[in-house]
């Protein structure tokens, strides 16, 4: 199968004062990151492309101003973009940027993905709510695992813990289903569908294909020119034809 066409788009990120032709901005503070560089990258199905960076001062402040007068912003004119911010590539914040968003972010350099808070755009906030829900799930699982380790030779307690784990998994899956139902026209719903933890996927791409079909129908209606949505429709067809080769959005 031929590789899927990635979103062909790049960002021009200038560290400059706000102006009238600003398309969007991402700014904030990252604590404990003095003299480190925070990078911003465009996420595609083909990988990530670093498109800007800022060396953090003592107070951890940074600001990326994305300007409208660069024709490489044509995709942002018609649909959201997926961005990653990171100091360490293994600890990324993935967010969703829309036209005219003024995103404000805070995080700790030691664990950006788990410590960040964010505001400034509907899609941005929705993506953060998914990350927060996953963190709650992870904390619950970690608590169970600690108890499991202490009682690994106790069959009855071990079985009870395993049962509790399955209930936690089901509860989180129901949360994701409800999220998708409530946000049928948001790109964040893709991230809900593909959310996973420690190789556990909450939706089976084959058994739950109907959910992805519904998301694609809604978002192709809202963003008919989006290369990202087009790639997801192609992904849907590959699932149906059993020829999937591209990665999920957060990989």
Short mmCIF file of the C-alpha atoms (twelve columns), coordinates in Angstrom:
data_MODEL
# 
_entry.id   MODEL 
# 
loop_
_atom_site.group_PDB 
_atom_site.id 
_atom_site.type_symbol 
_atom_site.label_atom_id 
_atom_site.label_alt_id 
_atom_site.label_comp_id 
_atom_site.label_asym_id 
_atom_site.label_seq_id 
_atom_site.Cartn_x 
_atom_site.Cartn_y 
_atom_site.Cartn_z 
_atom_site.pdbx_PDB_model_num 
ATOM 1   C CA . UNK A 1   0.000   0.000   0.000  1 
ATOM 2   C CA . UNK A 2   1.268   3.471   -0.817 1 
ATOM 3   C CA . UNK A 3   2.058   5.686   2.192  1 
ATOM 4   C CA . UNK A 4   -0.701  8.076   3.110  1 
ATOM 5   C CA . UNK A 5   -0.208  11.711  2.217  1 
ATOM 6   C CA . UNK A 6   0.654   13.585  5.399  1 
ATOM 7   C CA . UNK A 7   -0.644  17.022  6.132  1 
ATOM 8   C CA . UNK A 8   1.600   19.140  3.912  1 
ATOM 9   C CA . UNK A 9   1.854   22.277  5.949  1 
ATOM 10  C CA . UNK A 10  4.419   24.045  8.085  1 
ATOM 11  C CA . UNK A 11  4.275   26.882  10.562 1 
ATOM 12  C CA . UNK A 12  6.212   30.130  10.538 1 
ATOM 13  C CA . UNK A 13  6.776   30.913  14.195 1 
ATOM 14  C CA . UNK A 14  8.255   34.298  14.991 1 
ATOM 15  C CA . UNK A 15  9.258   35.417  18.470 1 
ATOM 16  C CA . UNK A 16  7.953   38.949  18.168 1 
ATOM 17  C CA . UNK A 17  5.315   41.308  19.510 1 
ATOM 18  C CA . UNK A 18  1.645   40.764  18.721 1 
ATOM 19  C CA . UNK A 19  0.447   42.512  15.598 1 
ATOM 20  C CA . UNK A 20  -2.739  42.949  13.619 1 
ATOM 21  C CA . UNK A 21  -1.979  40.095  11.244 1 
ATOM 22  C CA . UNK A 22  -1.456  37.481  13.940 1 
ATOM 23  C CA . UNK A 23  -3.081  34.170  13.044 1 
ATOM 24  C CA . UNK A 24  -2.659  32.527  16.469 1 
ATOM 25  C CA . UNK A 25  -0.267  32.390  19.386 1 
ATOM 26  C CA . UNK A 26  1.073   29.974  21.969 1 
ATOM 27  C CA . UNK A 27  2.663   31.385  25.101 1 
ATOM 28  C CA . UNK A 28  3.110   30.652  28.776 1 
ATOM 29  C CA . UNK A 29  5.579   29.616  31.453 1 
ATOM 30  C CA . UNK A 30  7.464   26.383  32.007 1 
ATOM 31  C CA . UNK A 31  8.893   26.117  35.504 1 
ATOM 32  C CA . UNK A 32  12.258  24.465  36.245 1 
ATOM 33  C CA . UNK A 33  13.287  24.869  32.616 1 
ATOM 34  C CA . UNK A 34  15.688  27.822  32.702 1 
ATOM 35  C CA . UNK A 35  18.189  27.770  29.809 1 
ATOM 36  C CA . UNK A 36  16.470  24.807  28.196 1 
ATOM 37  C CA . UNK A 37  14.760  25.136  24.815 1 
ATOM 38  C CA . UNK A 38  11.064  24.501  24.366 1 
ATOM 39  C CA . UNK A 39  10.267  23.370  20.852 1 
ATOM 40  C CA . UNK A 40  7.012   23.509  18.918 1 
ATOM 41  C CA . UNK A 41  6.332   21.015  16.157 1 
ATOM 42  C CA . UNK A 42  3.652   20.244  13.619 1 
ATOM 43  C CA . UNK A 43  2.136   16.775  14.060 1 
ATOM 44  C CA . UNK A 44  1.331   14.733  10.978 1 
ATOM 45  C CA . UNK A 45  0.707   11.068  10.278 1 
ATOM 46  C CA . UNK A 46  4.262   10.954  8.980  1 
ATOM 47  C CA . UNK A 47  5.787   12.224  12.211 1 
ATOM 48  C CA . UNK A 48  6.649   15.602  13.708 1 
ATOM 49  C CA . UNK A 49  8.443   18.583  12.203 1 
ATOM 50  C CA . UNK A 50  10.008  21.113  14.567 1 
ATOM 51  C CA . UNK A 51  8.981   24.537  13.324 1 
ATOM 52  C CA . UNK A 52  10.121  26.841  16.114 1 
ATOM 53  C CA . UNK A 53  11.874  26.976  19.459 1 
ATOM 54  C CA . UNK A 54  12.564  29.361  22.316 1 
ATOM 55  C CA . UNK A 55  15.297  29.269  24.945 1 
ATOM 56  C CA . UNK A 56  13.629  29.667  28.321 1 
ATOM 57  C CA . UNK A 57  14.751  32.511  30.607 1 
ATOM 58  C CA . UNK A 58  14.904  32.254  34.393 1 
ATOM 59  C CA . UNK A 59  11.139  32.750  34.780 1 
ATOM 60  C CA . UNK A 60  10.370  30.095  32.124 1 
ATOM 61  C CA . UNK A 61  8.297   32.376  29.904 1 
ATOM 62  C CA . UNK A 62  7.985   31.822  26.168 1 
ATOM 63  C CA . UNK A 63  5.903   33.135  23.285 1 
ATOM 64  C CA . UNK A 64  5.324   31.891  19.759 1 
ATOM 65  C CA . UNK A 65  3.497   34.325  17.479 1 
ATOM 66  C CA . UNK A 66  2.089   32.685  14.386 1 
ATOM 67  C CA . UNK A 67  1.563   35.271  11.661 1 
ATOM 68  C CA . UNK A 68  -1.094  35.385  8.993  1 
ATOM 69  C CA . UNK A 69  1.049   36.913  6.264  1 
ATOM 70  C CA . UNK A 70  2.781   33.611  5.464  1 
ATOM 71  C CA . UNK A 71  1.047   31.462  2.844  1 
ATOM 72  C CA . UNK A 72  2.140   28.337  4.730  1 
ATOM 73  C CA . UNK A 73  -0.826  29.030  7.019  1 
ATOM 74  C CA . UNK A 74  -3.372  28.083  4.371  1 
ATOM 75  C CA . UNK A 75  -4.370  24.920  6.280  1 
ATOM 76  C CA . UNK A 76  -5.088  26.898  9.429  1 
ATOM 77  C CA . UNK A 77  -7.500  29.034  7.419  1 
ATOM 78  C CA . UNK A 78  -9.766  26.029  6.861  1 
ATOM 79  C CA . UNK A 79  -9.147  23.612  9.738  1 
ATOM 80  C CA . UNK A 80  -7.297  23.102  13.042 1 
ATOM 81  C CA . UNK A 81  -3.685  21.995  13.267 1 
ATOM 82  C CA . UNK A 82  -2.135  19.470  15.646 1 
ATOM 83  C CA . UNK A 83  0.854   20.804  17.567 1 
ATOM 84  C CA . UNK A 84  3.394   19.323  19.959 1 
ATOM 85  C CA . UNK A 85  5.390   21.273  22.528 1 
ATOM 86  C CA . UNK A 86  8.346   19.672  24.266 1 
ATOM 87  C CA . UNK A 87  11.759  20.053  25.807 1 
ATOM 88  C CA . UNK A 88  12.396  16.314  25.783 1 
ATOM 89  C CA . UNK A 89  10.894  14.418  22.825 1 
ATOM 90  C CA . UNK A 90  9.775   11.656  25.197 1 
ATOM 91  C CA . UNK A 91  7.640   14.109  27.193 1 
ATOM 92  C CA . UNK A 92  5.393   15.981  24.775 1 
ATOM 93  C CA . UNK A 93  2.282   18.096  25.126 1 
ATOM 94  C CA . UNK A 94  -0.018  17.520  22.174 1 
ATOM 95  C CA . UNK A 95  -2.626  20.175  21.542 1 
ATOM 96  C CA . UNK A 96  -4.978  21.456  18.844 1 
ATOM 97  C CA . UNK A 97  -4.637  24.945  17.391 1 
ATOM 98  C CA . UNK A 98  -7.367  26.856  15.561 1 
ATOM 99  C CA . UNK A 99  -7.403  30.183  13.763 1 
ATOM 100 C CA . UNK A 100 -7.141  33.179  16.142 1 
ATOM 101 C CA . UNK A 101 -6.492  31.025  19.223 1 
ATOM 102 C CA . UNK A 102 -4.445  32.726  21.922 1 
ATOM 103 C CA . UNK A 103 -3.235  29.709  23.848 1 
ATOM 104 C CA . UNK A 104 -1.835  30.111  27.353 1 
ATOM 105 C CA . UNK A 105 0.103   27.214  28.851 1 
ATOM 106 C CA . UNK A 106 1.879   26.410  32.096 1 
ATOM 107 C CA . UNK A 107 3.857   23.262  32.847 1 
ATOM 108 C CA . UNK A 108 6.790   21.845  34.764 1 
ATOM 109 C CA . UNK A 109 9.820   20.998  32.655 1 
ATOM 110 C CA . UNK A 110 10.328  17.793  34.626 1 
ATOM 111 C CA . UNK A 111 7.025   16.283  33.492 1 
ATOM 112 C CA . UNK A 112 5.318   18.490  30.936 1 
ATOM 113 C CA . UNK A 113 2.693   16.041  29.729 1 
ATOM 114 C CA . UNK A 114 1.315   15.358  33.220 1 
ATOM 115 C CA . UNK A 115 1.705   18.807  34.765 1 
ATOM 116 C CA . UNK A 116 0.415   21.133  32.086 1 
ATOM 117 C CA . UNK A 117 -2.640  23.356  32.200 1 
ATOM 118 C CA . UNK A 118 -3.886  25.238  29.169 1 
ATOM 119 C CA . UNK A 119 -6.535  27.671  27.945 1 
ATOM 120 C CA . UNK A 120 -7.317  29.808  24.932 1 
ATOM 121 C CA . UNK A 121 -9.208  27.632  22.488 1 
ATOM 122 C CA . UNK A 122 -12.145 25.226  22.496 1 
ATOM 123 C CA . UNK A 123 -10.215 22.356  20.893 1 
ATOM 124 C CA . UNK A 124 -7.244  23.060  23.138 1 
ATOM 125 C CA . UNK A 125 -9.337  22.795  26.289 1 
ATOM 126 C CA . UNK A 126 -11.095 19.652  25.082 1 
ATOM 127 C CA . UNK A 127 -7.778  17.930  24.342 1 
ATOM 128 C CA . UNK A 128 -6.558  18.849  27.823 1 
ATOM 129 C CA . UNK A 129 -9.703  17.371  29.386 1 
ATOM 130 C CA . UNK A 130 -8.934  14.083  27.645 1 
ATOM 131 C CA . UNK A 131 -5.368  14.144  28.961 1 
ATOM 132 C CA . UNK A 132 -6.613  14.891  32.483 1 
ATOM 133 C CA . UNK A 133 -9.095  12.014  32.348 1 
ATOM 134 C CA . UNK A 134 -6.366  9.651   31.186 1 
ATOM 135 C CA . UNK A 135 -4.121  10.801  34.033 1 
ATOM 136 C CA . UNK A 136 -6.922  10.001  36.507 1 
ATOM 137 C CA . UNK A 137 -7.230  6.554   34.925 1 
ATOM 138 C CA . UNK A 138 -3.465  6.001   35.183 1 
ATOM 139 C CA . UNK A 139 -3.395  7.024   38.843 1 
ATOM 140 C CA . UNK A 140 -6.213  4.582   39.615 1 
ATOM 141 C CA . UNK A 141 -4.404  1.778   37.821 1 
ATOM 142 C CA . UNK A 142 -1.135  2.572   39.616 1 
ATOM 143 C CA . UNK A 143 -2.935  2.379   42.970 1 
ATOM 144 C CA . UNK A 144 -4.364  -1.034  42.097 1 
ATOM 145 C CA . UNK A 145 -1.001  -2.254  40.873 1 
ATOM 146 C CA . UNK A 146 0.670   -1.274  44.153 1 
ATOM 147 C CA . UNK A 147 -1.923  -3.304  46.069 1 
ATOM 148 C CA . UNK A 148 -1.517  -6.182  43.601 1 
ATOM 149 C CA . UNK A 149 2.256   -6.264  44.163 1 
ATOM 150 C CA . UNK A 150 1.779   -6.492  47.918 1 
ATOM 151 C CA . UNK A 151 -0.744  -9.327  47.603 1 
ATOM 152 C CA . UNK A 152 0.586   -11.193 44.602 1 
ATOM 153 C CA . UNK A 153 0.335   -14.551 46.408 1 
ATOM 154 C CA . UNK A 154 -3.179  -13.953 47.710 1 
ATOM 155 C CA . UNK A 155 -5.501  -15.389 45.054 1 
ATOM 156 C CA . UNK A 156 -8.721  -13.859 46.357 1 
ATOM 157 C CA . UNK A 157 -7.304  -10.319 46.631 1 
ATOM 158 C CA . UNK A 158 -5.568  -10.669 43.282 1 
ATOM 159 C CA . UNK A 159 -8.802  -11.684 41.583 1 
ATOM 160 C CA . UNK A 160 -10.632 -8.780  43.207 1 
ATOM 161 C CA . UNK A 161 -7.995  -6.348  41.970 1 
ATOM 162 C CA . UNK A 162 -8.185  -7.752  38.456 1 
ATOM 163 C CA . UNK A 163 -11.963 -7.305  38.542 1 
ATOM 164 C CA . UNK A 164 -11.575 -3.715  39.784 1 
ATOM 165 C CA . UNK A 165 -9.119  -3.029  36.970 1 
ATOM 166 C CA . UNK A 166 -11.609 -4.126  34.333 1 
ATOM 167 C CA . UNK A 167 -14.244 -1.865  35.904 1 
ATOM 168 C CA . UNK A 168 -11.863 1.100   35.749 1 
ATOM 169 C CA . UNK A 169 -11.131 0.362   32.107 1 
ATOM 170 C CA . UNK A 170 -14.828 0.152   31.280 1 
ATOM 171 C CA . UNK A 171 -15.558 3.373   33.169 1 
ATOM 172 C CA . UNK A 172 -12.919 5.221   31.166 1 
ATOM 173 C CA . UNK A 173 -14.165 3.797   27.897 1 
ATOM 174 C CA . UNK A 174 -17.684 5.021   28.732 1 
ATOM 175 C CA . UNK A 175 -16.206 8.462   29.453 1 
ATOM 176 C CA . UNK A 176 -14.578 8.475   26.009 1 
ATOM 177 C CA . UNK A 177 -17.797 7.345   24.316 1 
ATOM 178 C CA . UNK A 178 -19.675 10.153  26.063 1 
ATOM 179 C CA . UNK A 179 -16.989 12.654  25.076 1 
ATOM 180 C CA . UNK A 180 -17.297 11.711  21.406 1 
ATOM 181 C CA . UNK A 181 -21.085 11.865  21.595 1 
ATOM 182 C CA . UNK A 182 -20.982 15.351  23.133 1 
ATOM 183 C CA . UNK A 183 -18.352 16.728  20.737 1 
ATOM 184 C CA . UNK A 184 -19.239 15.354  17.314 1 
ATOM 185 C CA . UNK A 185 -17.704 18.275  15.394 1 
ATOM 186 C CA . UNK A 186 -14.424 18.594  17.289 1 
ATOM 187 C CA . UNK A 187 -11.038 17.283  16.173 1 
ATOM 188 C CA . UNK A 188 -10.475 16.286  19.810 1 
ATOM 189 C CA . UNK A 189 -12.884 13.387  19.241 1 
ATOM 190 C CA . UNK A 190 -10.201 11.698  17.149 1 
ATOM 191 C CA . UNK A 191 -7.902  11.765  20.159 1 
ATOM 192 C CA . UNK A 192 -10.665 10.266  22.293 1 
ATOM 193 C CA . UNK A 193 -11.067 7.405   19.815 1 
ATOM 194 C CA . UNK A 194 -7.328  6.670   19.651 1 
ATOM 195 C CA . UNK A 195 -6.504  7.196   23.316 1 
ATOM 196 C CA . UNK A 196 -4.488  4.366   24.836 1 
ATOM 197 C CA . UNK A 197 -2.322  3.530   27.820 1 
ATOM 198 C CA . UNK A 198 0.503   1.029   28.121 1 
ATOM 199 C CA . UNK A 199 -0.529  -0.587  24.814 1 
ATOM 200 C CA . UNK A 200 -4.159  -0.860  25.911 1 
ATOM 201 C CA . UNK A 201 -6.495  0.707   23.391 1 
ATOM 202 C CA . UNK A 202 -9.922  1.633   24.738 1 
ATOM 203 C CA . UNK A 203 -11.512 1.195   21.305 1 
ATOM 204 C CA . UNK A 204 -10.893 -1.674  18.940 1 
ATOM 205 C CA . UNK A 205 -10.326 -0.215  15.477 1 
ATOM 206 C CA . UNK A 206 -12.218 -3.102  13.875 1 
ATOM 207 C CA . UNK A 207 -15.072 -3.720  16.309 1 
ATOM 208 C CA . UNK A 208 -15.594 -0.002  16.945 1 
ATOM 209 C CA . UNK A 209 -15.160 1.177   13.362 1 
ATOM 210 C CA . UNK A 210 -18.681 2.621   13.460 1 
ATOM 211 C CA . UNK A 211 -17.538 5.266   15.966 1 
ATOM 212 C CA . UNK A 212 -14.724 6.396   13.676 1 
ATOM 213 C CA . UNK A 213 -17.099 6.442   10.695 1 
ATOM 214 C CA . UNK A 214 -19.413 8.784   12.592 1 
ATOM 215 C CA . UNK A 215 -16.562 11.105  13.601 1 
ATOM 216 C CA . UNK A 216 -15.343 11.224  10.003 1 
ATOM 217 C CA . UNK A 217 -18.804 12.021  8.657  1 
ATOM 218 C CA . UNK A 218 -19.244 14.904  11.068 1 
ATOM 219 C CA . UNK A 219 -15.782 16.392  10.642 1 
ATOM 220 C CA . UNK A 220 -15.725 16.034  6.861  1 
ATOM 221 C CA . UNK A 221 -18.888 18.120  6.912  1 
ATOM 222 C CA . UNK A 222 -17.291 20.803  9.125  1 
ATOM 223 C CA . UNK A 223 -13.775 20.701  7.641  1 
ATOM 224 C CA . UNK A 224 -14.122 19.424  4.038  1 
ATOM 225 C CA . UNK A 225 -10.687 20.773  3.055  1 
ATOM 226 C CA . UNK A 226 -8.789  19.395  6.029  1 
ATOM 227 C CA . UNK A 227 -5.927  17.138  4.992  1 
ATOM 228 C CA . UNK A 228 -6.016  15.684  8.479  1 
ATOM 229 C CA . UNK A 229 -9.670  14.649  8.170  1 
ATOM 230 C CA . UNK A 230 -8.992  13.298  4.694  1 
ATOM 231 C CA . UNK A 231 -6.191  11.182  6.146  1 
ATOM 232 C CA . UNK A 232 -8.551  9.870   8.817  1 
ATOM 233 C CA . UNK A 233 -11.117 8.909   6.171  1 
ATOM 234 C CA . UNK A 234 -8.358  7.092   4.317  1 
ATOM 235 C CA . UNK A 235 -7.413  5.397   7.605  1 
ATOM 236 C CA . UNK A 236 -11.046 4.314   8.005  1 
ATOM 237 C CA . UNK A 237 -10.997 2.772   4.532  1 
ATOM 238 C CA . UNK A 238 -7.746  0.983   5.301  1 
ATOM 239 C CA . UNK A 239 -9.307  -0.534  8.415  1 
ATOM 240 C CA . UNK A 240 -12.209 -1.782  6.344  1 
ATOM 241 C CA . UNK A 241 -9.781  -3.214  3.777  1 
ATOM 242 C CA . UNK A 242 -7.425  -4.550  6.454  1 
ATOM 243 C CA . UNK A 243 -4.500  -2.536  5.079  1 
ATOM 244 C CA . UNK A 244 -3.703  -0.198  7.979  1 
ATOM 245 C CA . UNK A 245 -0.120  1.074   7.997  1 
ATOM 246 C CA . UNK A 246 -0.269  4.649   9.354  1 
ATOM 247 C CA . UNK A 247 0.018   5.527   13.028 1 
ATOM 248 C CA . UNK A 248 -2.640  6.933   15.323 1 
ATOM 249 C CA . UNK A 249 -2.689  10.725  15.959 1 
ATOM 250 C CA . UNK A 250 -0.572  10.756  19.116 1 
ATOM 251 C CA . UNK A 251 2.173   8.399   17.985 1 
# 
